[in-house]
Amino acid sequence: MNFSFTSYLKRLRSILIGVLIISFLPSIFFGIAPLQSMKLWEYTIENRKYSLFPDIFDKFFYSMTIFFTALLLGLLVALLLTFLATLLPRPLKRAVYGFLTLLESLPDLFIVIALQVSAVYIFKKTGLLIANVSGVYDNRIYFFPILTLSVLPTIQLFKITFLLMKEEQNKPYITVARAMGLGNLYITLNHVFRNIMTSLFQYSKTIFVFMLSNLFILEYVFNLNGIMTIMLNTQGVSFIITVLFIAIPFSFLFEVMESYRGGINVQKEDAA
Amino acid sequence: MIVRLLRQPQFLIGFLFIASLILLSFIYPSLMDVQKESKFLYDENEVIVGVAPFSPKDMPPFGTDMNGKHLLYLVLEGAKYTILITLVIAFLRIFFALFFSLFHRKSKSTFFDDIVQATLYIPTAILAYMFMVPLFVKDATEPMGMMTLIMLQCLILVGIGVPPLVSTFSEEIRSILAKDYIVSTFSLGSKKPYVYYKHVLPELSSKLLLLFAQQAIQTLILLAHLGVLAVFIGGSKTVMMGDIFNLTPATISLSGEWAGIIGQSYQKLLTAPWIILVPLSFFAFTIFSINLMIQGIQNSLKSNKS
């Protein structure tokens, strides 16, 4: 672990400059000044004004609750599925992989809308409301957004762990463990899974960025009042603040991950 | 390279699907001469029994939209615009990124890096939306032609994708330039343009094809998102819809691309979900066939190495 605070600050400065450039580029290109009557901390949704503070904290935590619960759920399900998949016979494994490629191609929008429509359809047919599928102003829904948001990361993580597992299975230490007479189940649980978890760590940044984009479309379709809805509707200063709300904690996470990964690489080089 | 790619069944399937979709989209008016609209459904006594939209059950294969237009034709009509725009945007992104990264490596400015760092936390759809909305405002005050609007929108979509690509490319080029044989080429006295043309670009070329396909997928997803946000390529116009007692304004996409079909019926999601799910599943199939092509390319690269 060699986390350095200065490199984190450097990254933050870089983000800040980037957001500044991005937020002023549209008005430079098209020559439209931001609305003069607006205060700096205000944004409008459908002609109604809202103040950025202190609501943003609440909305931020709401979005992040959905985000991280979905991530955890996705990770757990993916690991469980991978574990089940390793028990399958060989030809079925190829079929699973092909099926995963098909699932991965589904756009996030498709999954969100399909799940919403099917929940409504089930409700219409049977009168059984699984969970609320749309947020109304103060009524916060959790179950369905989390479920929906976790679908795509599950698929991606499943595919990655599946591939890693296949790679891992051919390594010498597995052969040694087999030769020692250890059971297949024991090897998978105790050795392969542990090694995979460290490799899985490397993909975390890609998955985080991908999930943030998903979160946005989820909030829009389900009509949730989250941080991404604010980001869509703000301009200028309040836009920068909203982006920083997401950027500061997430860049911290990335920085920690990268320093951790650097630590692993250094260890490997020492060993080699 | 091309012959080897054609031997990959996955590449072939993906390629054939997309090619036939574009081809069908261009020639379907001369192939099928059936009615493209059915606003009302009559029974055998010529009595109206139903009004559009019809579900796929009533009007196979895909049903109709709110105005009774058959979705099959809408989707076919839109295929050429959607896929061609996507391919053009993906190509331009790669082209400009390559162009910039050749200069970027020398200069000390961190302009692109800063933007890349910031765009990690802003979903691309929001980014595109930020640039598109002022464009529409401007179009409303001083109208420009549809072609200009489409060009400007494509430029925005290209510009959004360029910075991340520049940073990938400059890293790639840096690692290629650090290779031993490049260093010795330099010490033998060859000029920089020669090295770039003769050594760097060929090494990149296999990666370029992969990146092109990935960019195409990202552009398709971005287009779908923008459709839901009611930002249409080619602009939109607001018309009054419904009967005389129930007039509601509706935005209609002017070009027929798939995202437009999604966006203009998005409010009707729960009453007529097939209008949205049909174009979305076409998006999904197109992305799937591009994924198949990617897999084919990767397989052929692997067999090339071994």
Interface residues (C-beta under 8 A of the other chain):
Chain A: R11 S14 I15 L16 I17 G18 V19 I21 I22 S23 L25 P26 S27 F29 F30 I32 T101 L102 E104 S105 L106 P107 D108 L109 F110 I113 A114 Q116 V117 V120 Y121 V209 L212 S213 L215 F216 I217 Y220 V221 M228 M231 L232 Q235 F239 V243 I246 A247 F250 S251
Chain B: T110 F111 D113 D114 I115 V116 Q117 A118 T119 L120 Y121 I122 P123 T124 A125 I126 L127 Y129 M130 F131 V133 P134 L135 V137 K138 L220 I221 A224 H225 V228 L229 L269 L270 P273 I276 L277 L280 S281 F283 A284 F285 I287 F288 N291 L292 Q295
